[in-house]
């Protein structure tokens, strides 16, 4: 998998090596360069696997305390004030060797502490959560007390990242009446009240009860001289259920979680890079398609042999398709180009098929006009010129339509998208507006002939 990620990164290198004059083009090159660096980072991460666990929750639910309890030391600041954590922060946890019973478990786990989701406003909150969740292999969502509607909405937002989630009920020392079943039932009630069509993504086994930072207890201290006093003592964290849940999950599914997360991130990065690369080459692709359409029209217009018009036109379309693929940095053989051309022509309905048929008939008329002009210059030239312009316009339009269809196919990474080839081509041919395109071709052809 590392090799595949590195090959993908190398394939996009050529998009940033060509000099670009416009500021927009340079910005797009910078976007592709960033994507290449991120793909390389993903590949490096798989060579030295570190499991990433993101900890989310609302303000004052004890997210930092949960991380401290897992680490066994107070690394992160905690306190009674709201919003102690102001920005995401990463710390690393290396579970003791005696707790690891599988060589598949990464010896290092990255824990990401995040600000309270109700502390960051609107779109900024959603963007932060989405970014961190996309990087995580596992998500911990910390709650305490009654689960609120805001927490349920935040939880469903995180579920959209399609990552495994553990619901961590913290501060069990303050809510002795709560158990796993009660927490799960409260979550189900919120799900039913929301009337969501999608099933609840969390099961009872994904609810974990902890007390990461139990409230201090007053204890009586007896002194040797006989007097006594009362002091406040902090009980040890009750974090074992969460520690065991994380280690069990990682032992059974650790490599798969790392691989799936890397694939998801790589797919997202490549989708963005493809769109950026396509936009970078859009002007050159439009110019290439238009040049092929014009010069094919000119070649058809001047060629007196009808059969060569059709054969030459097909070859020109195939060369155009391969030229577009090279422009986008994609490899395509003659066979693949031929199959793409056939799919475009077959799925275009009568439009391009009629162009081929009319091209042959007009070619025969053009050839007859050329022969007649030998004996009757005036009538022959008139017939030849009329057939020439009509056939050339039809041939140029066909090539333009094929080029635009191939462009859309390549820009979608070698697929027609969810709507399929027929609907895509119908929309494309409708957008082209054959009368306007043909008229433009006639004008271009006339300027070339002049």
VOPAGU-2260 file (C-alpha; in pm, 1 decimal, decimal comma):
REM VOPAGU-2260
SITE   aa  ch    i         X         Y         Z
SITE  UNK   A    0       0,0       0,0       0,0
SITE  UNK   A    1     291,4     233,5      74,6
SITE  UNK   A    2     419,7     173,2    -277,8
SITE  UNK   A    3      79,9     257,6    -426,6
SITE  UNK   A    4      66,6     587,5    -234,9
SITE  UNK   A    5     418,4     680,2    -348,0
SITE  UNK   A    6     336,0     595,3    -711,4
SITE  UNK   A    7      28,1     818,4    -693,4
SITE  UNK   A    8     239,6    1102,4    -554,1
SITE  UNK   A    9     496,8    1060,8    -833,8
SITE  UNK   A   10     223,7    1061,4   -1099,4
SITE  UNK   A   11     119,4    1412,2    -998,1
SITE  UNK   A   12     474,7    1549,3    -991,4
SITE  UNK   A   13     458,2    1648,6   -1360,0
SITE  UNK   A   14     163,1    1877,0   -1288,3
SITE  UNK   A   15     382,5    2100,3   -1071,5
SITE  UNK   A   16     695,0    2091,0   -1287,7
SITE  UNK   A   17     552,8    2290,2   -1578,1
SITE  UNK   A   18     594,8    2669,6   -1535,3
SITE  UNK   A   19     269,5    2862,4   -1496,6
SITE  UNK   A   20     235,4    3234,9   -1548,4
SITE  UNK   A   21    -107,9    3310,3   -1404,7
SITE  UNK   A   22    -155,3    3346,7   -1030,6
SITE  UNK   A   23    -452,8    3107,4   -1032,8
SITE  UNK   A   24    -248,6    2839,2   -1207,5
SITE  UNK   A   25      37,6    2879,8    -960,6
SITE  UNK   A   26    -208,4    2848,4    -673,6
SITE  UNK   A   27    -344,0    2524,7    -822,3
SITE  UNK   A   28       9,0    2392,1    -856,5
SITE  UNK   A   29      66,0    2472,4    -489,0
SITE  UNK   A   30    -250,1    2276,1    -399,9
SITE  UNK   A   31    -123,0    1973,4    -592,4
SITE  UNK   A   32     217,7    2003,4    -425,7
SITE  UNK   A   33      52,2    2003,6     -82,7
SITE  UNK   A   34    -144,7    1692,9    -179,4
SITE  UNK   A   35     175,1    1516,6    -289,5
SITE  UNK   A   36     337,5    1595,6      44,5
SITE  UNK   A   37      33,6    1464,5     232,3
SITE  UNK   A   38      33,1    1139,8      31,3
SITE  UNK   A   39     403,3    1095,9     109,2
SITE  UNK   A   40     332,1    1154,0     478,3
SITE  UNK   A   41      62,2     885,9     467,3
SITE  UNK   A   42     305,7     640,1     311,2
SITE  UNK   A   43     567,0     717,1     576,8
SITE  UNK   A   44     308,8     676,7     851,3
SITE  UNK   A   45     223,9     324,0     736,2
SITE  UNK   A   46     590,6     225,6     758,3
SITE  UNK   A   47     599,3     327,5    1126,8
SITE  UNK   A   48     235,9     278,8    1233,6
SITE  UNK   A   49      93,7     502,1    1504,0
SITE  UNK   A   50    -274,3     467,8    1588,7
SITE  UNK   A   51    -449,9     806,4    1609,6
SITE  UNK   A   52    -731,8     843,7    1864,0
SITE  UNK   A   53    -928,2    1172,1    1861,5
SITE  UNK   A   54   -1113,8    1268,6    2179,7
SITE  UNK   A   55   -1427,0    1482,6    2129,8
SITE  UNK   A   56   -1699,2    1612,4    2357,4
SITE  UNK   A   57   -1865,7    1926,1    2488,9
SITE  UNK   A   58   -1706,6    2164,9    2738,6
SITE  UNK   A   59   -1633,2    2033,1    3091,6
SITE  UNK   A   60   -1695,8    1668,5    3012,3
SITE  UNK   A   61   -1341,8    1574,4    3118,0
SITE  UNK   A   62   -1174,3    1502,2    2782,0
SITE  UNK   A   63    -830,0    1612,1    2902,0
SITE  UNK   A   64    -876,5    1419,2    3225,7
SITE  UNK   A   65    -955,9    1102,6    3030,6
SITE  UNK   A   66    -631,6    1140,2    2833,8
SITE  UNK   A   67    -431,2    1207,2    3151,3
SITE  UNK   A   68    -579,8     894,9    3310,0
SITE  UNK   A   69    -480,3     683,2    3008,9
SITE  UNK   A   70    -128,4     825,9    3020,4
SITE  UNK   A   71    -103,3     775,4    3395,5
SITE  UNK   A   72      22,8    1130,3    3451,7
SITE  UNK   A   73    -121,5    1486,0    3436,6
SITE  UNK   A   74      22,9    1593,4    3100,0
SITE  UNK   A   75    -275,0    1807,0    2995,3
SITE  UNK   A   76    -412,7    2094,7    3198,1
SITE  UNK   A   77    -750,0    2038,7    3359,1
SITE  UNK   A   78    -959,6    2257,3    3583,7
SITE  UNK   A   79   -1307,6    2377,6    3684,0
SITE  UNK   A   80   -1309,6    2659,1    3428,5
SITE  UNK   A   81   -1489,7    2605,6    3100,0
SITE  UNK   A   82   -1278,1    2557,2    2791,8
SITE  UNK   A   83    -933,5    2486,3    2937,4
SITE  UNK   A   84    -837,7    2327,0    2601,5
SITE  UNK   A   85    -827,6    2607,4    2343,7
SITE  UNK   A   86    -685,0    2421,6    2043,7
SITE  UNK   A   87    -622,9    2060,2    1940,3
SITE  UNK   A   88    -317,7    1907,9    2103,7
SITE  UNK   A   89    -150,7    1570,2    2050,3
SITE  UNK   A   90      16,8    1355,2    2314,4
SITE  UNK   A   91     157,3    1005,6    2275,3
SITE  UNK   A   92      74,1     698,8    2479,7
SITE  UNK   A   93     289,3     386,6    2475,8
SITE  UNK   A   94      94,1     110,6    2652,8
SITE  UNK   A   95     303,5     -99,3    2892,4
SITE  UNK   A   96     449,0    -404,7    2721,9
SITE  UNK   A   97     272,2    -643,3    2961,1
SITE  UNK   A   98     -68,9    -512,6    2841,9
SITE  UNK   A   99       9,6    -587,5    2477,6
SITE  UNK   A  100     -68,4    -942,8    2373,9
SITE  UNK   A  101     -41,8    -903,2    1998,9
SITE  UNK   A  102     241,6    -798,0    1771,7
SITE  UNK   A  103     -18,9    -626,1    1550,8
SITE  UNK   A  104     -69,6    -353,1    1810,2
SITE  UNK   A  105     121,4     -31,0    1741,0
SITE  UNK   A  106     346,3      40,4    2038,2
SITE  UNK   A  107     255,5     408,0    2018,3
SITE  UNK   A  108     -89,8     566,1    2018,0
SITE  UNK   A  109    -147,6     934,3    1941,0
SITE  UNK   A  110    -420,4    1092,6    2153,8
SITE  UNK   A  111    -566,9    1419,2    2018,0
SITE  UNK   A  112    -734,0    1645,9    2273,6
SITE  UNK   A  113    -987,1    1884,3    2117,1
SITE  UNK   A  114   -1172,1    2196,7    2235,0
SITE  UNK   A  115   -1532,7    2156,1    2345,1
SITE  UNK   A  116   -1758,0    2126,1    2040,3
SITE  UNK   A  117   -2003,1    2374,7    2189,9
SITE  UNK   A  118   -1725,3    2626,7    2247,8
SITE  UNK   A  119   -1632,6    2683,7    1882,2
SITE  UNK   A  120   -1895,4    2856,2    1672,0
SITE  UNK   A  121   -2073,4    2733,5    1361,8
SITE  UNK   A  122   -1875,7    2641,9    1053,2
SITE  UNK   A  123   -1540,5    2670,6    1230,5
SITE  UNK   A  124   -1649,3    2399,6    1473,6
SITE  UNK   A  125   -1770,6    2172,5    1194,7
SITE  UNK   A  126   -1451,3    2222,1     992,2
SITE  UNK   A  127   -1228,0    2150,4    1292,5
SITE  UNK   A  128   -1419,6    1835,7    1384,6
SITE  UNK   A  129   -1426,4    1711,3    1026,7
SITE  UNK   A  130   -1054,0    1768,3     978,0
SITE  UNK   A  131    -951,8    1591,7    1298,4
SITE  UNK   A  132   -1202,4    1308,5    1252,9
SITE  UNK   A  133   -1072,3    1242,7     900,1
SITE  UNK   A  134    -720,8    1196,3    1041,7
SITE  UNK   A  135    -826,0     969,3    1328,7
SITE  UNK   A  136    -833,1     589,0    1329,5
SITE  UNK   A  137   -1059,2     580,7    1635,5
SITE  UNK   A  138   -1287,5     840,0    1798,5
SITE  UNK   A  139   -1368,2     875,2    2168,8
SITE  UNK   A  140   -1677,8    1084,0    2245,8
SITE  UNK   A  141   -1684,4    1186,0    2612,6
SITE  UNK   A  142   -2013,7    1262,5    2791,7
SITE  UNK   A  143   -2121,4    1295,7    3153,5
SITE  UNK   A  144   -2461,9    1321,6    3314,8
SITE  UNK   A  145   -2767,1    1337,5    3091,7
SITE  UNK   A  146   -2682,6    1325,9    2720,2
SITE  UNK   A  147   -2806,0    1648,0    2557,5
SITE  UNK   A  148   -2948,5    1701,9    2211,4
SITE  UNK   A  149   -2637,8    1905,1    2123,2
SITE  UNK   A  150   -2421,6    1605,6    2213,2
SITE  UNK   A  151   -2637,0    1375,3    2004,6
SITE  UNK   A  152   -2607,5    1608,1    1703,8
SITE  UNK   A  153   -2230,8    1630,3    1748,3
SITE  UNK   A  154   -2212,8    1252,7    1771,6
SITE  UNK   A  155   -2407,6    1202,6    1448,2
SITE  UNK   A  156   -2181,2    1457,2    1276,7
SITE  UNK   A  157   -1876,1    1254,4    1381,3
SITE  UNK   A  158   -2039,1     930,4    1269,2
SITE  UNK   A  159   -2037,9    1070,2     915,4
SITE  UNK   A  160   -1659,1    1020,7     915,0
SITE  UNK   A  161   -1721,6     641,5     918,6
SITE  UNK   A  162   -1469,6     580,4    1196,0
SITE  UNK   A  163   -1520,5     346,2    1493,7
SITE  UNK   A  164   -1649,6     537,0    1797,3
SITE  UNK   A  165   -1645,4     460,4    2168,8
SITE  UNK   A  166   -1895,7     655,4    2380,9
SITE  UNK   A  167   -1711,1     730,0    2706,3
SITE  UNK   A  168   -1936,9     814,0    3002,1
SITE  UNK   A  169   -1710,4    1002,6    3243,4
SITE  UNK   A  170   -1761,4    1106,0    3608,5
SITE  UNK   A  171   -1938,1     787,5    3712,5
SITE  UNK   A  172   -1851,1     877,3    4072,9
SITE  UNK   A  173   -2090,4    1173,4    4046,4
SITE  UNK   A  174   -2367,2     972,8    3875,2
SITE  UNK   A  175   -2378,7     638,5    4058,1
SITE  UNK   A  176   -2724,6     566,9    3921,3
SITE  UNK   A  177   -2599,7     558,3    3562,2
SITE  UNK   A  178   -2483,7     234,7    3403,4
SITE  UNK   A  179   -2409,2     132,3    3045,4
SITE  UNK   A  180   -2767,3      33,3    2974,4
SITE  UNK   A  181   -2904,0     363,4    3107,2
SITE  UNK   A  182   -2658,1     562,8    2894,3
SITE  UNK   A  183   -2746,0     359,0    2585,4
SITE  UNK   A  184   -3120,8     392,8    2647,7
SITE  UNK   A  185   -3082,4     773,4    2674,1
SITE  UNK   A  186   -2899,3     776,9    2343,0
SITE  UNK   A  187   -3170,2     566,0    2177,8
SITE  UNK   A  188   -3441,6     803,9    2302,7
SITE  UNK   A  189   -3262,6    1098,8    2142,0
SITE  UNK   A  190   -3227,8     899,1    1820,8
SITE  UNK   A  191   -3600,4     818,7    1817,4
SITE  UNK   A  192   -3692,9    1181,0    1891,2
SITE  UNK   A  193   -3479,3    1296,9    1599,0
SITE  UNK   A  194   -3682,2    1067,5    1367,3
SITE  UNK   A  195   -3362,8     980,2    1184,8
SITE  UNK   A  196   -3400,3     726,7     905,4
SITE  UNK   A  197   -3045,8     596,1     945,8
SITE  UNK   A  198   -3000,0     333,9    1219,0
SITE  UNK   A  199   -2821,1     421,7    1540,6
SITE  UNK   A  200   -2455,0     354,6    1468,6
SITE  UNK   A  201   -2354,8     280,9    1829,7
SITE  UNK   A  202   -2418,7     -40,5    2016,4
SITE  UNK   A  203   -2426,4    -115,4    2388,5
SITE  UNK   A  204   -2078,7    -270,5    2369,3
SITE  UNK   A  205   -1939,9      66,5    2253,5
SITE  UNK   A  206   -2042,8     242,1    2577,8
SITE  UNK   A  207   -1761,1     260,8    2834,5
SITE  UNK   A  208   -1798,4     384,0    3193,8
SITE  UNK   A  209   -1504,5     566,1    3359,0
SITE  UNK   A  210   -1415,3     817,0    3628,1
SITE  UNK   A  211   -1104,2     984,5    3490,4
SITE  UNK   A  212   -1064,8    1237,5    3772,2
SITE  UNK   A  213   -1285,2    1134,0    4065,1
SITE  UNK   A  214   -1395,7    1405,6    4304,5
SITE  UNK   A  215   -1181,2    1429,5    4621,2
SITE  UNK   A  216   -1314,2    1249,5    4927,3
SITE  UNK   A  217   -1282,6    1367,4    5285,1
SITE  UNK   A  218   -1096,3    1112,8    5495,5
SITE  UNK   A  219   -1026,8    1094,6    5868,5
SITE  UNK   A  220    -655,7    1077,6    5962,5
SITE  UNK   A  221    -552,8     935,1    6301,9
SITE  UNK   A  222    -220,8    1069,9    6433,3
SITE  UNK   A  223      22,7     889,6    6671,5
SITE  UNK   A  224     -40,3    1139,7    6951,2
SITE  UNK   A  225    -407,5    1043,1    6952,9
SITE  UNK   A  226    -563,5    1341,6    6780,1
SITE  UNK   A  227    -736,9    1315,9    6441,7
SITE  UNK   A  228    -796,8    1544,6    6145,7
SITE  UNK   A  229    -987,8    1546,9    5819,9
SITE  UNK   A  230    -817,9    1580,6    5481,6
SITE  UNK   A  231    -926,1    1568,5    5119,3
SITE  UNK   A  232    -788,1    1281,2    4916,3
SITE  UNK   A  233    -824,1    1220,6    4543,4
SITE  UNK   A  234    -915,0     859,4    4459,4
SITE  UNK   A  235    -723,2     693,3    4172,2
SITE  UNK   A  236    -876,0     719,0    3822,8
SITE  UNK   A  237   -1115,3     443,8    3721,0
SITE  UNK   A  238    -993,7     414,7    3362,4
SITE  UNK   A  239    -931,7      40,2    3323,1
SITE  UNK   A  240   -1250,8     -30,8    3119,3
SITE  UNK   A  241   -1156,1     230,3    2857,3
SITE  UNK   A  242    -792,3     123,2    2843,6
SITE  UNK   A  243    -899,0    -236,0    2790,7
SITE  UNK   A  244   -1157,7    -141,5    2526,5
SITE  UNK   A  245    -899,2      53,4    2325,4
SITE  UNK   A  246    -633,8    -217,6    2346,7
SITE  UNK   A  247    -879,9    -494,6    2260,0
SITE  UNK   A  248   -1008,2    -302,7    1959,8
SITE  UNK   A  249    -657,2    -229,7    1837,0
SITE  UNK   A  250    -535,1    -586,0    1895,7
SITE  UNK   A  251    -816,6    -727,3    1683,6
SITE  UNK   A  252    -843,7    -456,6    1418,4
SITE  UNK   A  253    -536,4    -231,6    1450,9
SITE  UNK   A  254    -377,2    -290,2    1106,5
SITE  UNK   A  255    -717,1    -276,0     935,1
SITE  UNK   A  256    -802,5      55,1    1105,2
SITE  UNK   A  257    -470,5     206,2     995,1
SITE  UNK   A  258    -508,9      82,0     637,7
SITE  UNK   A  259    -873,0     191,6     600,9
SITE  UNK   A  260    -800,4     536,9     738,6
SITE  UNK   A  261    -500,0     577,5     507,6
SITE  UNK   A  262    -707,4     467,5     207,7
SITE  UNK   A  263    -987,7     706,9     297,3
SITE  UNK   A  264    -749,2     998,6     333,9
SITE  UNK   A  265    -567,3     905,0      12,5
SITE  UNK   A  266    -894,5     887,0    -179,9
SITE  UNK   A  267   -1002,0    1227,4     -49,4
SITE  UNK   A  268    -662,2    1379,3    -131,7
SITE  UNK   A  269    -652,6    1230,3    -480,1
SITE  UNK   A  270   -1006,9    1346,4    -558,0
SITE  UNK   A  271    -904,4    1701,3    -470,6
SITE  UNK   A  272    -579,4    1669,8    -666,5
SITE  UNK   A  273    -759,4    1532,7    -973,7
SITE  UNK   A  274   -1000,0    1826,8    -975,2
SITE  UNK   A  275    -712,9    2070,5    -931,3
SITE  UNK   A  276    -503,1    1905,7   -1204,1
SITE  UNK   A  277    -799,6    1902,9   -1441,2
SITE  UNK   A  278    -865,2    2271,2   -1376,8
SITE  UNK   A  279    -495,9    2340,6   -1435,5
SITE  UNK   A  280    -515,0    2180,3   -1781,3
SITE  UNK   A  281    -865,2    2300,8   -1870,0
SITE  UNK   A  282    -757,7    2583,0   -2107,4
SITE  UNK   A  283    -508,1    2359,3   -2286,3
SITE  UNK   A  284    -767,9    2080,9   -2319,1
SITE  UNK   A  285   -1026,5    2317,2   -2468,0
SITE  UNK   A  286    -770,4    2447,4   -2714,8
SITE  UNK   A  287    -662,4    2093,7   -2808,2
SITE  UNK   A  288   -1020,6    1980,5   -2875,1
SITE  UNK   A  289   -1097,0    2287,3   -3080,9
SITE  UNK   A  290    -775,1    2253,2   -3284,0
SITE  UNK   A  291    -853,7    1889,6   -3370,6
SITE  UNK   A  292   -1210,3    1983,7   -3468,0
SITE  UNK   A  293   -1093,2    2267,7   -3693,4
SITE  UNK   A  294    -815,8    2082,4   -3868,7
SITE  UNK   A  295   -1018,8    1766,4   -3908,3
SITE  UNK   A  296   -1289,0    1978,9   -4073,1
SITE  UNK   A  297   -1029,2    2133,2   -4302,8
SITE  UNK   A  298    -878,9    1795,4   -4393,3
SITE  UNK   A  299   -1222,7    1649,5   -4468,5
SITE  UNK   A  300   -1313,9    1954,3   -4674,5
SITE  UNK   A  301   -1008,5    1928,4   -4899,0
SITE  UNK   A  302    -998,8    1549,5   -4933,7
SITE  UNK   A  303   -1185,9    1430,9   -5246,3
SITE  UNK   A  304   -1211,8    1060,9   -5147,8
SITE  UNK   A  305   -1518,7     984,9   -4935,2
SITE  UNK   A  306   -1398,8     665,3   -4765,1
SITE  UNK   A  307   -1075,9     828,2   -4649,4
SITE  UNK   A  308   -1280,7    1102,3   -4483,7
SITE  UNK   A  309   -1450,3     853,4   -4250,5
SITE  UNK   A  310   -1140,3     645,0   -4178,9
SITE  UNK   A  311    -924,0     949,6   -4128,0
SITE  UNK   A  312   -1188,0    1106,3   -3905,2
SITE  UNK   A  313   -1197,4     801,3   -3678,0
SITE  UNK   A  314    -817,1     798,7   -3652,4
SITE  UNK   A  315    -818,9    1168,7   -3572,6
SITE  UNK   A  316   -1068,9    1112,0   -3289,8
SITE  UNK   A  317    -853,8     833,0   -3143,7
SITE  UNK   A  318    -543,8    1052,3   -3154,0
SITE  UNK   A  319    -739,8    1331,8   -2984,5
SITE  UNK   A  320    -848,1    1099,9   -2701,8
SITE  UNK   A  321    -492,0     980,7   -2642,0
SITE  UNK   A  322    -361,7    1338,5   -2659,7
SITE  UNK   A  323    -610,7    1445,1   -2392,1
SITE  UNK   A  324    -503,8    1153,7   -2171,8
SITE  UNK   A  325    -137,4    1253,7   -2206,7
SITE  UNK   A  326    -225,6    1613,4   -2124,5
SITE  UNK   A  327    -386,4    1497,5   -1798,4
SITE  UNK   A  328     -91,1    1269,9   -1718,3
SITE  UNK   A  329    -293,5     950,2   -1769,2
SITE  UNK   A  330    -178,7     648,5   -1968,1
SITE  UNK   A  331    -408,4     516,3   -2242,0
SITE  UNK   A  332    -341,4     259,1   -2512,6
SITE  UNK   A  333    -482,7     259,6   -2866,3
SITE  UNK   A  334    -715,1     -21,3   -2763,2
SITE  UNK   A  335    -847,6     172,9   -2462,7
SITE  UNK   A  336    -892,8     484,5   -2676,2
SITE  UNK   A  337   -1083,7     277,9   -2932,8
SITE  UNK   A  338   -1316,8     133,5   -2672,5
SITE  UNK   A  339   -1381,1     479,7   -2527,9
SITE  UNK   A  340   -1457,2     615,7   -2875,8
SITE  UNK   A  341   -1700,7     328,7   -2942,8
SITE  UNK   A  342   -1873,3     384,5   -2609,4
SITE  UNK   A  343   -1914,4     755,0   -2682,2
SITE  UNK   A  344   -2052,8     701,4   -3031,9
SITE  UNK   A  345   -2286,6     417,7   -2929,9
SITE  UNK   A  346   -2424,5     602,3   -2627,5
SITE  UNK   A  347   -2475,6     937,1   -2799,7
SITE  UNK   A  348   -2800,8     823,0   -2961,8
SITE  UNK   A  349   -2850,3     923,9   -3323,0
SITE  UNK   A  350   -2639,2    1239,5   -3301,1
SITE  UNK   A  351   -2287,3    1110,0   -3363,1
SITE  UNK   A  352   -2404,1     799,9   -3549,9
SITE  UNK   A  353   -2587,0    1023,2   -3795,0
SITE  UNK   A  354   -2273,4    1233,6   -3824,9
SITE  UNK   A  355   -2084,2     925,6   -3948,7
SITE  UNK   A  356   -2359,4     829,6   -4193,1
SITE  UNK   A  357   -2409,4    1178,7   -4327,6
SITE  UNK   A  358   -2034,1    1223,0   -4348,7
SITE  UNK   A  359   -2008,5     925,4   -4581,5
SITE  UNK   A  360   -2303,6    1038,4   -4796,2
SITE  UNK   A  361   -2177,7    1395,7   -4813,5
SITE  UNK   A  362   -1833,0    1261,5   -4892,3
SITE  UNK   A  363   -1973,7    1072,0   -5188,0
SITE  UNK   A  364   -2152,3    1388,4   -5303,2
SITE  UNK   A  365   -1833,1    1588,6   -5258,1
SITE  UNK   A  366   -1637,6    1332,7   -5460,2
SITE  UNK   A  367   -1901,3    1339,2   -5733,4
SITE  UNK   A  368   -1887,9    1718,4   -5737,1
SITE  UNK   A  369   -1512,8    1705,8   -5769,6
SITE  UNK   A  370   -1540,1    1469,6   -6068,9
SITE  UNK   A  371   -1814,8    1680,9   -6228,5
SITE  UNK   A  372   -1604,0    1992,7   -6197,6
SITE  UNK   A  373   -1360,2    1839,5   -6445,4
SITE  UNK   A  374   -1628,8    1844,9   -6715,2
SITE  UNK   A  375   -1850,9    2127,7   -6596,3
SITE  UNK   A  376   -1647,4    2365,7   -6385,5
SITE  UNK   A  377   -1933,1    2592,7   -6275,3
SITE  UNK   A  378   -2187,3    2329,0   -6164,9
SITE  UNK   A  379   -1922,2    2092,2   -6033,5
SITE  UNK   A  380   -1753,2    2353,0   -5820,5
SITE  UNK   A  381   -2086,4    2462,4   -5674,0
SITE  UNK   A  382   -2180,8    2105,2   -5581,9
SITE  UNK   A  383   -1834,3    2031,8   -5447,8
SITE  UNK   A  384   -1824,0    2346,4   -5234,1
SITE  UNK   A  385   -2168,5    2285,0   -5083,8
SITE  UNK   A  386   -2094,8    1923,2   -4997,3
SITE  UNK   A  387   -1749,2    2016,8   -4871,6
SITE  UNK   A  388   -1871,9    2275,3   -4619,8
SITE  UNK   A  389   -2159,4    2057,2   -4496,2
SITE  UNK   A  390   -1943,0    1748,1   -4453,7
SITE  UNK   A  391   -1656,2    1940,0   -4293,8
SITE  UNK   A  392   -1889,2    2107,2   -4042,6
SITE  UNK   A  393   -2046,3    1772,2   -3950,2
SITE  UNK   A  394   -1704,3    1608,3   -3913,3
SITE  UNK   A  395   -1570,4    1891,8   -3698,9
SITE  UNK   A  396   -1877,3    1888,8   -3476,7
SITE  UNK   A  397   -1845,0    1513,3   -3425,8
SITE  UNK   A  398   -1482,4    1546,7   -3319,8
SITE  UNK   A  399   -1566,3    1835,9   -3087,9
SITE  UNK   A  400   -1841,0    1629,7   -2922,4
SITE  UNK   A  401   -1614,4    1324,5   -2887,9
SITE  UNK   A  402   -1338,8    1540,8   -2738,3
SITE  UNK   A  403   -1569,1    1703,4   -2483,9
SITE  UNK   A  404   -1710,0    1363,6   -2381,6
SITE  UNK   A  405   -1361,1    1216,0   -2346,0
SITE  UNK   A  406   -1257,9    1519,5   -2142,7
SITE  UNK   A  407   -1539,1    1463,9   -1894,5
SITE  UNK   A  408   -1454,1    1093,7   -1874,2
SITE  UNK   A  409   -1088,1    1165,7   -1797,5
SITE  UNK   A  410   -1168,8    1441,9   -1550,6
SITE  UNK   A  411   -1375,8    1194,7   -1348,8
SITE  UNK   A  412   -1079,4     964,0   -1310,3
SITE  UNK   A  413   -1171,9     726,9   -1591,1
SITE  UNK   A  414   -1542,6     694,4   -1512,3
SITE  UNK   A  415   -1868,0     857,2   -1619,5
SITE  UNK   A  416   -1979,9     927,4   -1264,5
SITE  UNK   A  417   -2296,0     809,7   -1086,8
SITE  UNK   A  418   -2534,6     922,7   -1361,8
SITE  UNK   A  419   -2375,4     694,4   -1623,9
SITE  UNK   A  420   -2255,7     745,9   -1978,3
SITE  UNK   A  421   -2590,5     800,0   -2153,0
SITE  UNK   A  422   -2715,4    1075,7   -1925,4
SITE  UNK   A  423   -2373,7    1243,1   -1926,5
SITE  UNK   A  424   -2362,6    1246,9   -2306,8
SITE  UNK   A  425   -2720,3    1368,2   -2339,4
SITE  UNK   A  426   -2646,6    1661,0   -2109,6
SITE  UNK   A  427   -2321,1    1731,6   -2291,2
SITE  UNK   A  428   -2474,2    1726,4   -2640,6
SITE  UNK   A  429   -2753,1    1951,0   -2519,9
SITE  UNK   A  430   -2498,2    2197,8   -2383,2
SITE  UNK   A  431   -2296,2    2196,5   -2705,3
SITE  UNK   A  432   -2591,4    2331,5   -2906,3
SITE  UNK   A  433   -2509,6    2179,4   -3244,9
SITE  UNK   A  434   -2627,5    2477,8   -3451,3
SITE  UNK   A  435   -2403,7    2724,0   -3266,3
SITE  UNK   A  436   -2105,5    2486,9   -3268,0
SITE  UNK   A  437   -2149,6    2405,2   -3636,9
SITE  UNK   A  438   -2179,2    2770,7   -3728,0
SITE  UNK   A  439   -1862,2    2848,3   -3534,7
SITE  UNK   A  440   -1684,9    2565,3   -3718,5
SITE  UNK   A  441   -1801,5    2702,4   -4052,3
SITE  UNK   A  442   -1656,5    3041,2   -3968,7
SITE  UNK   A  443   -1326,6    2887,6   -3856,9
SITE  UNK   A  444   -1316,6    2670,4   -4169,1
SITE  UNK   A  445   -1381,3    2966,9   -4393,7
SITE  UNK   A  446   -1101,0    3163,4   -4228,4
SITE  UNK   A  447    -861,9    2871,8   -4277,6
SITE  UNK   A  448    -962,0    2833,6   -4644,4
SITE  UNK   A  449    -925,5    3205,9   -4701,8
